[in-house]
Amino acid sequence: MSEDGSGNKIEETECGGVKVHPQPIEDPCRSNECCDMDIMKLFEIVSTLKLAYVQLQEAHIPYDPEKIKAADELVVAELEALCKTKRMYKEKQLTKVKLDSSRSDVLKAEIEVNEKMLQKLKSQVKAKESEIFCLQQELQDLHLRNAIMAEKIRQQSLKTNNVRVFDLKMFEDSFKAASKSIHDFAKPVISLMKASGWDLDLAANSIEAAVVYSKRCHKKYAFEAYIARRMFHRMSLESYNVDDIMKFDDPFDYLVYKPDSDFAKFCRKKYLLVVHPMMEASFFGNLDQRMFVSSGKNPRTPFYQIFAKMSKWIWILQGFASSIDPKAKIFVVNKGCKFSNISMESVEELSEGTSGNCEEQTSYKVEFMVMPGFRIGDTLLKSQVYVSRMN
């Protein structure tokens, strides 16, 4: 607490570490009273000055030196009083300007403190959202790994001649996990494109041209299709042991453990194929991460860690398929062909009756493939496609 010049108490507050001193509020009535008194005084001086001037003129006719001198002194005195009033008025105006400036500075300081606090809160919210996203990913990976491990334990009894028999249920779970991991990686890619000022409509059209979308938000599937296409590019199914990488909840830990493994080489190769240099430069302002990957290393960044999780499931699919059936194949669906629910699955729900009526199926065509399918023996894992109704 402090006091102003009139003895009034003023409370000081503190905002964000900055002490704010409120200015005393002027009483408008009191201010008006002072102004009226100044004007009355000014009129009084002017009236007296006029009277002294009249007396000065009268002293000349008839000419009276004594009266002239007395009248002249009175005129000079009133002129000095007038000058003094003028100076007092200027000083009051200057004091008012300084007071207004001081109040403005206090308000600016408060605004700056509030803006800094707002930015800090925004940053904290963004950090929490990122943390929640990562925890959700870890939780899902744990659930899926537990299911696969439980299935592997069940398979222990099926060993014959030291050859492990892989259950199709495990492969189906891995297929679903791979599809979801592509979706999860596409989300931060799209977010970074938005933040970098990309034209998403133009970018989607450059991936899949002349596509009829039922909703504008469905253009996200074009980016997922681009990622899947790059991840499965020239993939040849070959049998190899995926037990090592399955032991790690976070595939990045495996990259640190075995930086020169085949999986690590697969990650680096696919990253350079999926993330275009122009894309990376617009996202991060440089190509440092790309140079790091090209040199045979694995950058510990959130973006690359999400990419590694996606690569893990693609890598597992490739190793699982041939282990179950040496004749396993990947099959794709071409743009423009008729939709068939025998070998295809729409990423968006179709109208009722489509799944059971062959005539209804012919009313849809494939705009593009989002996820390739797999044929393992007599089992078919459907390819995921985006379709539109045919004219």
C-alpha positions as CSV (number, residue, x, y, z in Angstrom):
1,M,0.0,0.0,0.0
2,S,1.1,3.6,-0.7
3,E,-0.4,7.1,-0.6
4,D,-0.8,9.6,-3.4
5,G,-0.3,13.4,-2.9
6,S,-3.8,13.8,-1.4
7,G,-3.3,11.2,1.3
8,N,-5.3,8.5,-0.5
9,K,-4.1,4.9,-0.2
10,I,-3.2,3.1,-3.4
11,E,-2.9,-0.7,-3.6
12,E,0.1,-2.1,-5.6
13,T,-0.5,-5.4,-7.5
14,E,2.0,-7.8,-9.0
15,C,1.4,-9.5,-12.4
16,G,3.9,-12.1,-13.8
17,G,6.7,-10.7,-11.6
18,V,6.1,-7.1,-12.7
19,K,4.9,-4.7,-10.0
20,V,2.1,-2.5,-11.2
21,H,1.4,0.9,-9.5
22,P,-2.1,2.0,-10.2
23,Q,-2.4,5.7,-10.9
24,P,-4.8,7.8,-8.7
25,I,-8.1,8.5,-10.4
26,E,-8.9,12.1,-10.8
27,D,-12.3,13.3,-9.6
28,P,-13.9,14.8,-12.7
29,C,-16.0,17.2,-10.6
30,R,-13.0,18.5,-8.8
31,S,-11.1,18.9,-12.0
32,N,-14.0,20.9,-13.5
33,E,-14.1,23.1,-10.4
34,C,-10.4,23.9,-10.7
35,C,-10.9,24.7,-14.4
36,D,-13.8,27.1,-13.7
37,M,-11.7,28.9,-11.0
38,D,-8.9,29.4,-13.5
39,I,-11.2,30.8,-16.1
40,M,-12.8,33.2,-13.5
41,K,-9.4,34.3,-12.4
42,L,-8.4,34.9,-16.0
43,F,-11.5,37.0,-16.7
44,E,-10.7,39.0,-13.5
45,I,-7.2,39.7,-14.6
46,V,-8.4,40.8,-18.1
47,S,-11.0,43.0,-16.6
48,T,-8.5,44.7,-14.3
49,L,-6.1,45.1,-17.2
50,K,-8.8,46.8,-19.3
51,L,-9.6,49.1,-16.4
52,A,-5.9,50.0,-15.9
53,Y,-5.6,50.7,-19.6
54,V,-8.6,53.1,-19.4
55,Q,-7.0,54.8,-16.4
56,L,-3.8,55.2,-18.4
57,Q,-5.6,56.9,-21.3
58,E,-7.5,59.2,-18.9
59,A,-4.2,60.3,-17.3
60,H,-3.1,61.7,-20.6
61,I,-6.1,64.1,-20.8
62,P,-5.4,66.3,-19.0
63,Y,-1.8,65.2,-18.8
64,D,-0.9,64.1,-15.3
65,P,2.5,62.4,-14.8
66,E,1.6,60.9,-11.4
67,K,-1.6,59.3,-12.6
68,I,0.2,58.0,-15.8
69,K,2.9,56.4,-13.7
70,A,0.4,54.8,-11.3
71,A,-1.8,53.5,-14.2
72,D,1.3,52.2,-16.1
73,E,2.4,50.2,-13.0
74,L,-1.0,48.7,-12.7
75,V,-1.0,47.6,-16.4
76,V,2.4,46.0,-16.0
77,A,1.3,44.2,-12.8
78,E,-1.8,42.8,-14.6
79,L,0.3,41.7,-17.6
80,E,2.7,39.9,-15.3
81,A,-0.3,38.2,-13.6
82,L,-1.6,37.2,-17.0
83,C,1.8,35.7,-18.0
84,K,1.9,33.8,-14.7
85,T,-1.5,32.3,-15.4
86,K,-0.4,31.2,-18.8
87,R,2.7,29.5,-17.4
88,M,0.6,27.7,-14.8
89,Y,-1.8,26.4,-17.5
90,K,1.1,25.1,-19.6
91,E,2.6,23.3,-16.5
92,K,-0.8,21.6,-15.8
93,Q,-1.1,20.5,-19.4
94,L,2.5,19.0,-19.3
95,T,1.8,17.2,-16.1
96,K,-1.4,15.7,-17.6
97,V,0.5,14.5,-20.6
98,K,3.1,12.8,-18.4
99,L,0.4,11.2,-16.3
100,D,-1.4,9.8,-19.4
101,S,1.9,8.5,-20.8
102,S,2.7,6.8,-17.4
103,R,-0.7,5.1,-17.5
104,S,-0.2,4.0,-21.1
105,D,3.2,2.4,-20.1
106,V,1.6,0.5,-17.3
107,L,-1.1,-0.9,-19.6
108,K,1.5,-1.9,-22.2
109,A,3.5,-3.7,-19.5
110,E,0.4,-5.6,-18.3
111,I,-0.4,-6.6,-22.0
112,E,3.1,-7.8,-22.6
113,V,3.0,-9.9,-19.4
114,N,-0.4,-11.4,-20.3
115,E,0.8,-12.2,-23.9
116,K,3.9,-14.0,-22.5
117,M,1.8,-16.0,-20.2
118,L,-0.6,-16.9,-23.0
119,Q,2.3,-18.1,-25.2
120,K,3.7,-20.1,-22.3
121,L,0.3,-21.8,-21.8
122,K,0.0,-22.6,-25.5
123,S,3.4,-24.2,-25.5
124,Q,2.5,-26.3,-22.4
125,V,-0.7,-27.4,-24.1
126,K,1.1,-28.4,-27.3
127,A,3.7,-30.3,-25.3
128,K,1.0,-32.2,-23.3
129,E,-0.8,-33.1,-26.5
130,S,2.4,-34.5,-28.0
131,E,3.0,-36.5,-24.9
132,I,-0.5,-37.9,-24.9
133,F,-0.2,-38.9,-28.5
134,C,3.1,-40.8,-27.9
135,L,1.7,-42.5,-24.8
136,Q,-1.3,-43.7,-26.8
137,Q,1.0,-45.1,-29.5
138,E,3.0,-46.9,-26.9
139,L,-0.1,-48.3,-25.2
140,Q,-1.4,-49.7,-28.5
141,D,1.9,-51.2,-29.4
142,L,2.0,-52.9,-26.0
143,H,-1.5,-54.4,-26.4
144,L,-0.7,-55.6,-29.9
145,R,2.7,-57.1,-28.8
146,N,1.0,-58.8,-25.9
147,A,-1.5,-60.4,-28.2
148,I,1.3,-61.6,-30.6
149,M,3.4,-62.9,-27.8
150,A,0.4,-64.8,-26.4
151,E,-0.1,-66.3,-29.8
152,K,3.6,-67.2,-30.0
153,I,3.4,-69.0,-26.7
154,R,0.5,-71.0,-28.1
155,Q,2.6,-71.8,-31.2
156,Q,5.4,-73.4,-29.1
157,S,3.5,-76.7,-29.0
158,L,3.3,-76.7,-32.8
159,K,7.1,-76.9,-33.5
160,T,8.0,-79.7,-35.9
161,N,11.6,-80.4,-37.0
162,N,12.7,-77.1,-35.5
163,V,10.4,-75.2,-38.0
164,R,8.0,-72.7,-36.5
165,V,4.5,-72.7,-37.7
166,F,3.2,-69.1,-37.9
167,D,-0.5,-68.7,-37.4
168,L,-2.5,-66.6,-39.8
169,K,-4.1,-64.8,-36.9
170,M,-0.7,-63.3,-36.0
171,F,-0.3,-62.1,-39.6
172,E,-3.7,-60.6,-39.7
173,D,-3.0,-58.7,-36.5
174,S,0.3,-57.4,-38.0
175,F,-1.5,-56.4,-41.2
176,K,-4.0,-54.3,-39.2
177,A,-1.1,-52.8,-37.2
178,A,0.7,-51.9,-40.4
179,S,-2.3,-50.3,-41.9
180,K,-2.9,-48.3,-38.7
181,S,0.7,-47.3,-38.5
182,I,0.6,-45.8,-42.0
183,H,-2.5,-43.8,-40.9
184,D,-0.7,-42.6,-37.7
185,F,2.4,-41.5,-39.7
186,A,0.2,-39.7,-42.2
187,K,-1.4,-37.5,-39.5
188,P,1.8,-35.6,-38.5
189,V,2.9,-35.4,-42.1
190,I,-0.4,-33.6,-43.0
191,S,-0.1,-31.4,-39.9
192,L,3.5,-30.4,-40.8
193,M,2.3,-29.7,-44.4
194,K,-0.4,-27.4,-43.1
195,A,2.0,-25.6,-40.7
196,S,4.5,-25.1,-43.6
197,G,1.9,-23.5,-45.9
198,W,1.4,-26.4,-48.3
199,D,-1.6,-26.4,-50.6
200,L,-3.1,-29.7,-49.5
201,D,-5.6,-29.8,-52.3
202,L,-2.8,-29.4,-54.9
203,A,-0.6,-31.9,-53.1
204,A,-3.4,-34.5,-53.0
205,N,-4.1,-34.0,-56.6
206,S,-0.5,-34.4,-57.5
207,I,-0.5,-37.9,-55.8
208,E,-3.8,-39.0,-57.2
209,A,-5.2,-36.9,-60.1
210,A,-8.8,-36.5,-61.0
211,V,-10.2,-38.3,-58.0
212,V,-13.9,-37.9,-57.1
213,Y,-14.0,-37.4,-53.3
214,S,-17.3,-37.7,-51.5
215,K,-15.9,-35.5,-48.7
216,R,-13.0,-33.0,-48.7
217,C,-11.5,-34.6,-45.6
218,H,-11.2,-37.9,-47.5
219,K,-8.1,-36.4,-49.3
220,K,-6.1,-37.7,-46.3
221,Y,-6.4,-41.1,-47.9
222,A,-4.3,-39.9,-50.9
223,F,-1.4,-39.1,-48.5
224,E,-1.8,-42.5,-46.8
225,A,-1.7,-44.2,-50.3
226,Y,1.5,-42.3,-51.1
227,I,3.2,-43.5,-47.9
228,A,2.0,-47.1,-48.4
229,R,3.1,-47.1,-52.1
230,R,6.6,-45.9,-51.1
231,M,6.9,-48.3,-48.2
232,F,5.9,-51.4,-50.3
233,H,7.8,-50.2,-53.3
234,R,9.7,-53.2,-54.9
235,M,9.2,-55.3,-51.8
236,S,10.0,-58.9,-52.3
237,L,8.6,-61.3,-49.7
238,E,11.4,-63.3,-48.1
239,S,11.4,-65.4,-44.9
240,Y,13.5,-64.1,-42.0
241,N,13.3,-64.1,-38.2
242,V,11.4,-61.2,-36.7
243,D,11.7,-62.4,-33.1
244,D,14.5,-59.9,-32.3
245,I,12.6,-56.8,-33.2
246,M,9.4,-58.1,-31.6
247,K,11.2,-58.2,-28.2
248,F,11.4,-54.4,-28.3
249,D,8.3,-52.3,-27.4
250,D,9.9,-49.3,-29.2
251,P,11.6,-50.2,-32.5
252,F,13.9,-47.2,-32.0
253,D,15.5,-49.0,-29.1
254,Y,16.3,-51.9,-31.5
255,L,17.9,-49.4,-33.9
256,V,20.1,-48.2,-31.1
257,Y,20.9,-51.8,-30.1
258,K,21.7,-52.9,-33.7
259,P,22.3,-49.8,-35.8
260,D,23.7,-51.9,-38.7
261,S,21.0,-54.5,-38.8
262,D,18.9,-55.3,-41.8
263,F,15.9,-53.5,-40.2
264,A,18.0,-50.4,-39.6
265,K,19.1,-50.4,-43.2
266,F,15.4,-50.9,-44.3
267,C,14.4,-47.9,-42.1
268,R,17.0,-45.6,-43.6
269,K,16.3,-46.6,-47.2
270,K,12.5,-46.2,-46.8
271,Y,12.9,-42.8,-45.0
272,L,14.9,-41.4,-47.9
273,L,12.2,-42.7,-50.3
274,V,9.1,-41.6,-48.4
275,V,10.2,-38.1,-47.2
276,H,11.2,-36.0,-50.2
277,P,14.0,-33.4,-49.6
278,M,11.7,-30.5,-50.5
279,M,9.2,-31.8,-47.9
280,E,11.8,-32.2,-45.2
281,A,13.2,-28.7,-45.9
282,S,9.8,-27.1,-45.6
283,F,9.0,-29.0,-42.4
284,F,12.2,-28.4,-40.5
285,G,14.0,-25.5,-42.3
286,N,17.0,-27.7,-43.2
287,L,18.1,-31.2,-44.4
288,D,20.1,-32.1,-41.3
289,Q,18.0,-35.1,-40.5
290,R,18.2,-36.4,-44.1
291,M,22.0,-36.0,-44.1
292,F,22.1,-37.8,-40.7
293,V,20.1,-40.7,-42.1
294,S,22.2,-40.8,-45.3
295,S,25.3,-41.2,-43.2
296,G,24.0,-44.4,-41.8
297,K,22.6,-43.1,-38.5
298,N,19.2,-42.9,-36.9
299,P,18.2,-39.5,-35.6
300,R,16.4,-39.5,-32.3
301,T,13.6,-37.1,-33.3
302,P,9.9,-37.6,-32.6
303,F,9.2,-37.6,-36.4
304,Y,11.8,-40.3,-37.1
305,Q,10.6,-42.4,-34.1
306,I,7.0,-42.4,-35.5
307,F,8.4,-43.4,-38.9
308,A,10.4,-46.3,-37.2
309,K,7.1,-47.6,-35.7
310,M,5.5,-47.7,-39.1
311,S,8.6,-49.4,-40.6
312,K,8.6,-52.0,-37.9
313,W,5.2,-53.4,-39.0
314,I,6.0,-53.3,-42.7
315,W,9.2,-55.2,-41.9
316,I,7.3,-57.8,-39.9
317,L,4.7,-58.3,-42.7
318,Q,7.5,-58.9,-45.2
319,G,9.1,-61.5,-42.9
320,F,5.9,-63.2,-41.7
321,A,4.3,-63.8,-45.1
322,S,6.9,-66.1,-46.6
323,S,7.4,-67.8,-43.3
324,I,3.8,-68.9,-43.3
325,D,3.7,-69.7,-47.0
326,P,6.7,-69.6,-49.3
327,K,4.3,-68.8,-52.2
328,A,2.8,-65.8,-50.4
329,K,2.2,-62.8,-52.7
330,I,1.3,-59.1,-52.4
331,F,-1.4,-58.0,-54.8
332,V,-2.5,-54.5,-55.8
333,V,-5.7,-53.0,-57.3
334,N,-5.6,-50.7,-60.3
335,K,-7.4,-47.4,-60.5
336,G,-10.7,-47.5,-62.4
337,C,-11.5,-51.2,-61.9
338,K,-14.8,-52.2,-60.4
339,F,-15.1,-52.7,-56.7
340,S,-15.4,-56.3,-55.5
341,N,-15.8,-57.1,-51.8
342,I,-14.2,-60.5,-52.4
343,S,-10.7,-59.0,-52.7
344,M,-11.2,-55.4,-51.7
345,E,-12.2,-53.4,-48.6
346,S,-13.4,-49.8,-48.8
347,V,-11.7,-47.4,-46.3
348,E,-15.1,-45.6,-46.1
349,E,-18.3,-47.4,-45.4
350,L,-20.4,-47.9,-48.5
351,S,-24.2,-47.7,-48.9
352,E,-26.3,-50.6,-47.5
353,G,-26.7,-53.6,-49.7
354,T,-23.3,-53.3,-51.4
355,S,-21.7,-56.2,-49.6
356,G,-24.4,-58.8,-50.5
357,N,-25.5,-57.8,-54.0
358,C,-23.3,-58.2,-57.0
359,E,-25.3,-55.7,-59.0
360,E,-24.8,-53.1,-56.3
361,Q,-21.0,-53.7,-56.4
362,T,-20.7,-52.7,-60.0
363,S,-22.0,-49.2,-59.1
364,Y,-18.6,-48.5,-57.5
365,K,-15.2,-48.1,-59.0
366,V,-11.7,-47.8,-57.4
367,E,-10.3,-44.3,-57.4
368,F,-7.0,-45.5,-55.9
369,M,-5.5,-48.2,-53.6
370,V,-4.6,-47.2,-50.0
371,M,-3.1,-50.5,-48.8
372,P,-2.1,-53.6,-50.8
373,G,-3.5,-57.0,-50.1
374,F,-1.9,-60.4,-49.3
375,R,-2.6,-63.8,-50.6
376,I,-1.3,-66.6,-48.2
377,G,-2.3,-70.1,-49.3
378,D,-6.1,-70.0,-49.5
379,T,-6.4,-67.0,-47.2
380,L,-6.9,-63.5,-48.7
381,L,-6.3,-60.3,-46.8
382,K,-8.3,-57.7,-48.7
383,S,-6.7,-54.7,-50.3
384,Q,-7.9,-51.4,-48.9
385,V,-9.2,-49.0,-51.5
386,Y,-11.0,-45.6,-51.9
387,V,-14.0,-45.9,-54.2
388,S,-16.6,-43.6,-55.8
389,R,-20.0,-44.3,-57.3
390,M,-19.9,-44.9,-61.0
391,N,-22.0,-42.8,-63.3
